[in-house]
Amino acid sequence: MTQPIIKEIEKFLSETGLSEHRVGFLLAKNGKLVERLRAGRRVWPETEQMIRDGIARERARRIPTPDEKAGATP
């Protein structure tokens, strides 16, 4: 089950431009997460869910508001 989650993480990495270490820490409090998954290590179901929740949370947080899209400043 590691393969699908690493693909999701890879997509998130390309969307955000963040480093592997930062993304691993941000999503699962593990800076070596991406490196280990790329090496074929397994991920516990609970950790996989934490990663998916973190990606959803960060995507929602990073989506610009309509005001930001329009160039308004607070």
Secondary structure by P-SEA (a helix, b strand, c coil): caaaaaaaaaaaaaaccccaaaaaaacccccaaaaaaaacccccaaaaaaaaaaaaaaaaaacccccccccccc
